[in-house]
Amino acid sequence: MPADDEPTTEELRLEQQRREAEEHERAEGSLEEDEAEQHERRAQKAGYLREKLEERAEAEREAED
């Protein structure tokens, strides 16, 4: 059980989802190609972390059953 001051897996997943969307928006609004690529890499990283958190949440649900 997580401590009260630690975010839940779901909260972490939602944060990564928000970051992913935000970085995609920044990439689209970038004027320079290098900057756009950097934002896309950040979006990909956030997407990867979100997927891993989804897997973790599924494992937590299965462990509760």
VMD Tcl script that builds the backbone (N, CA, C; Angstrom):
set m [mol new atoms 195]
animate dup $m
set s [atomselect $m all]
$s set {name element resname resid chain x y z} {
  {N N MET 1 A 0.847 -1.183 0.000}
  {CA C MET 1 A 0.000 0.000 0.000}
  {C C MET 1 A 0.893 1.247 0.000}
  {N N PRO 2 A 0.645 2.187 -0.919}
  {CA C PRO 2 A 1.497 3.370 -1.000}
  {C C PRO 2 A 1.290 4.299 0.192}
  {N N ALA 3 A 2.348 4.976 0.560}
  {CA C ALA 3 A 2.254 5.976 1.622}
  {C C ALA 3 A 1.376 7.124 1.133}
  {N N ASP 4 A 0.801 7.858 2.067}
  {CA C ASP 4 A -0.117 8.941 1.712}
  {C C ASP 4 A 0.538 10.025 0.861}
  {N N ASP 5 A 1.827 10.266 1.054}
  {CA C ASP 5 A 2.488 11.342 0.311}
  {C C ASP 5 A 3.040 10.890 -1.037}
  {N N GLU 6 A 2.928 9.605 -1.350}
  {CA C GLU 6 A 3.421 9.094 -2.627}
  {C C GLU 6 A 2.269 8.994 -3.622}
  {N N PRO 7 A 2.504 9.391 -4.881}
  {CA C PRO 7 A 1.429 9.298 -5.878}
  {C C PRO 7 A 1.115 7.834 -6.202}
  {N N THR 8 A -0.131 7.580 -6.535}
  {CA C THR 8 A -0.539 6.232 -6.922}
  {C C THR 8 A -0.060 5.953 -8.342}
  {N N THR 9 A -0.109 4.707 -8.728}
  {CA C THR 9 A 0.246 4.331 -10.093}
  {C C THR 9 A -0.637 5.071 -11.088}
  {N N GLU 10 A -1.917 5.174 -10.777}
  {CA C GLU 10 A -2.850 5.871 -11.668}
  {C C GLU 10 A -2.487 7.347 -11.796}
  {N N GLU 11 A -2.133 7.992 -10.705}
  {CA C GLU 11 A -1.729 9.396 -10.760}
  {C C GLU 11 A -0.462 9.565 -11.596}
  {N N LEU 12 A 0.475 8.665 -11.439}
  {CA C LEU 12 A 1.704 8.716 -12.236}
  {C C LEU 12 A 1.396 8.509 -13.716}
  {N N ARG 13 A 0.506 7.562 -14.023}
  {CA C ARG 13 A 0.129 7.284 -15.404}
  {C C ARG 13 A -0.527 8.511 -16.037}
  {N N LEU 14 A -1.426 9.148 -15.300}
  {CA C LEU 14 A -2.091 10.346 -15.819}
  {C C LEU 14 A -1.104 11.485 -16.049}
  {N N GLU 15 A -0.116 11.609 -15.173}
  {CA C GLU 15 A 0.912 12.644 -15.335}
  {C C GLU 15 A 1.720 12.397 -16.613}
  {N N GLN 16 A 2.080 11.147 -16.875}
  {CA C GLN 16 A 2.837 10.831 -18.086}
  {C C GLN 16 A 1.985 11.057 -19.327}
  {N N GLN 17 A 0.709 10.747 -19.227}
  {CA C GLN 17 A -0.207 10.985 -20.348}
  {C C GLN 17 A -0.277 12.483 -20.649}
  {N N ARG 18 A -0.351 13.301 -19.605}
  {CA C ARG 18 A -0.386 14.756 -19.766}
  {C C ARG 18 A 0.919 15.258 -20.399}
  {N N ARG 19 A 2.045 14.743 -19.894}
  {CA C ARG 19 A 3.344 15.158 -20.441}
  {C C ARG 19 A 3.483 14.783 -21.908}
  {N N GLU 20 A 3.030 13.583 -22.247}
  {CA C GLU 20 A 3.107 13.118 -23.623}
  {C C GLU 20 A 2.337 14.067 -24.549}
  {N N ALA 21 A 1.103 14.391 -24.175}
  {CA C ALA 21 A 0.284 15.294 -24.988}
  {C C ALA 21 A 0.912 16.681 -25.071}
  {N N GLU 22 A 1.432 17.156 -23.950}
  {CA C GLU 22 A 2.051 18.485 -23.904}
  {C C GLU 22 A 3.270 18.556 -24.820}
  {N N GLU 23 A 4.094 17.525 -24.802}
  {CA C GLU 23 A 5.295 17.527 -25.646}
  {C C GLU 23 A 4.938 17.409 -27.126}
  {N N HIS 24 A 3.891 16.659 -27.441}
  {CA C HIS 24 A 3.440 16.599 -28.843}
  {C C HIS 24 A 3.001 17.988 -29.303}
  {N N GLU 25 A 2.279 18.698 -28.458}
  {CA C GLU 25 A 1.846 20.057 -28.795}
  {C C GLU 25 A 3.049 20.976 -28.990}
  {N N ARG 26 A 4.022 20.862 -28.109}
  {CA C ARG 26 A 5.221 21.699 -28.228}
  {C C ARG 26 A 5.981 21.393 -29.511}
  {N N ALA 27 A 6.028 20.106 -29.870}
  {CA C ALA 27 A 6.719 19.721 -31.102}
  {C C ALA 27 A 6.028 20.337 -32.315}
  {N N GLU 28 A 4.698 20.298 -32.310}
  {CA C GLU 28 A 3.944 20.871 -33.422}
  {C C GLU 28 A 4.134 22.378 -33.523}
  {N N GLY 29 A 4.328 23.033 -32.385}
  {CA C GLY 29 A 4.483 24.477 -32.375}
  {C C GLY 29 A 5.917 24.961 -32.530}
  {N N SER 30 A 6.854 24.039 -32.613}
  {CA C SER 30 A 8.265 24.408 -32.720}
  {C C SER 30 A 8.586 24.946 -34.104}
  {N N LEU 31 A 9.388 25.973 -34.116}
  {CA C LEU 31 A 9.799 26.575 -35.386}
  {C C LEU 31 A 11.042 25.907 -35.952}
  {N N GLU 32 A 11.862 25.348 -35.078}
  {CA C GLU 32 A 13.105 24.720 -35.526}
  {C C GLU 32 A 12.973 23.203 -35.462}
  {N N GLU 33 A 13.556 22.539 -36.435}
  {CA C GLU 33 A 13.470 21.089 -36.531}
  {C C GLU 33 A 14.107 20.397 -35.326}
  {N N ASP 34 A 15.258 20.890 -34.877}
  {CA C ASP 34 A 15.928 20.286 -33.726}
  {C C ASP 34 A 15.057 20.350 -32.477}
  {N N GLU 35 A 14.414 21.489 -32.301}
  {CA C GLU 35 A 13.542 21.667 -31.143}
  {C C GLU 35 A 12.340 20.721 -31.231}
  {N N ALA 36 A 11.760 20.600 -32.406}
  {CA C ALA 36 A 10.618 19.708 -32.607}
  {C C ALA 36 A 11.015 18.265 -32.323}
  {N N GLU 37 A 12.191 17.871 -32.790}
  {CA C GLU 37 A 12.663 16.504 -32.552}
  {C C GLU 37 A 12.869 16.242 -31.064}
  {N N GLN 38 A 13.381 17.229 -30.364}
  {CA C GLN 38 A 13.592 17.083 -28.924}
  {C C GLN 38 A 12.256 16.873 -28.202}
  {N N HIS 39 A 11.256 17.644 -28.579}
  {CA C HIS 39 A 9.937 17.501 -27.962}
  {C C HIS 39 A 9.314 16.151 -28.315}
  {N N GLU 40 A 9.511 15.694 -29.531}
  {CA C GLU 40 A 8.990 14.384 -29.928}
  {C C GLU 40 A 9.651 13.262 -29.123}
  {N N ARG 41 A 10.964 13.384 -28.883}
  {CA C ARG 41 A 11.657 12.371 -28.068}
  {C C ARG 41 A 11.101 12.369 -26.652}
  {N N ARG 42 A 10.846 13.552 -26.116}
  {CA C ARG 42 A 10.271 13.645 -24.774}
  {C C ARG 42 A 8.870 13.027 -24.752}
  {N N ALA 43 A 8.097 13.256 -25.796}
  {CA C ALA 43 A 6.759 12.679 -25.886}
  {C C ALA 43 A 6.841 11.157 -25.959}
  {N N GLN 44 A 7.804 10.648 -26.718}
  {CA C GLN 44 A 7.977 9.203 -26.818}
  {C C GLN 44 A 8.364 8.604 -25.468}
  {N N LYS 45 A 9.232 9.272 -24.744}
  {CA C LYS 45 A 9.642 8.797 -23.423}
  {C C LYS 45 A 8.448 8.780 -22.473}
  {N N ALA 46 A 7.660 9.844 -22.487}
  {CA C ALA 46 A 6.481 9.901 -21.626}
  {C C ALA 46 A 5.492 8.801 -22.005}
  {N N GLY 47 A 5.343 8.538 -23.295}
  {CA C GLY 47 A 4.461 7.462 -23.752}
  {C C GLY 47 A 4.947 6.104 -23.282}
  {N N TYR 48 A 6.241 5.887 -23.357}
  {CA C TYR 48 A 6.827 4.636 -22.887}
  {C C TYR 48 A 6.567 4.459 -21.388}
  {N N LEU 49 A 6.808 5.510 -20.618}
  {CA C LEU 49 A 6.585 5.435 -19.173}
  {C C LEU 49 A 5.113 5.211 -18.850}
  {N N ARG 50 A 4.231 5.848 -19.603}
  {CA C ARG 50 A 2.796 5.653 -19.409}
  {C C ARG 50 A 2.414 4.200 -19.657}
  {N N GLU 51 A 2.948 3.607 -20.721}
  {CA C GLU 51 A 2.665 2.201 -21.020}
  {C C GLU 51 A 3.153 1.292 -19.898}
  {N N LYS 52 A 4.333 1.561 -19.372}
  {CA C LYS 52 A 4.869 0.751 -18.282}
  {C C LYS 52 A 4.008 0.895 -17.025}
  {N N LEU 53 A 3.507 2.104 -16.783}
  {CA C LEU 53 A 2.638 2.315 -15.633}
  {C C LEU 53 A 1.293 1.604 -15.821}
  {N N GLU 54 A 0.820 1.522 -17.060}
  {CA C GLU 54 A -0.399 0.769 -17.336}
  {C C GLU 54 A -0.175 -0.708 -17.025}
  {N N GLU 55 A 0.986 -1.230 -17.416}
  {CA C GLU 55 A 1.326 -2.619 -17.108}
  {C C GLU 55 A 1.401 -2.838 -15.596}
  {N N ARG 56 A 1.985 -1.894 -14.906}
  {CA C ARG 56 A 2.099 -1.983 -13.447}
  {C C ARG 56 A 0.721 -1.968 -12.793}
  {N N ALA 57 A -0.152 -1.106 -13.283}
  {CA C ALA 57 A -1.507 -1.031 -12.736}
  {C C ALA 57 A -2.243 -2.349 -12.944}
  {N N GLU 58 A -2.080 -2.947 -14.115}
  {CA C GLU 58 A -2.707 -4.239 -14.398}
  {C C GLU 58 A -2.176 -5.312 -13.450}
  {N N ALA 59 A -0.879 -5.327 -13.218}
  {CA C ALA 59 A -0.277 -6.294 -12.310}
  {C C ALA 59 A -0.793 -6.084 -10.885}
  {N N GLU 60 A -0.953 -4.819 -10.494}
  {CA C GLU 60 A -1.484 -4.522 -9.156}
  {C C GLU 60 A -2.920 -5.014 -9.027}
  {N N ARG 61 A -3.718 -4.830 -10.081}
  {CA C ARG 61 A -5.105 -5.297 -10.036}
  {C C ARG 61 A -5.167 -6.813 -9.936}
  {N N GLU 62 A -4.306 -7.493 -10.705}
  {CA C GLU 62 A -4.278 -8.951 -10.685}
  {C C GLU 62 A -3.824 -9.461 -9.313}
  {N N ALA 63 A -2.913 -8.772 -8.680}
  {CA C ALA 63 A -2.416 -9.181 -7.362}
  {C C ALA 63 A -3.503 -9.024 -6.292}
  {N N GLU 64 A -4.405 -8.060 -6.488}
  {CA C GLU 64 A -5.482 -7.840 -5.537}
  {C C GLU 64 A -6.541 -8.940 -5.619}
  {N N ASP 65 A -6.685 -9.554 -6.797}
  {CA C ASP 65 A -7.713 -10.586 -6.999}
  {C C ASP 65 A -7.368 -11.888 -6.346}
}
mol reanalyze $m
mol bondsrecalc $m
mol representation Tube
mol addrep $m
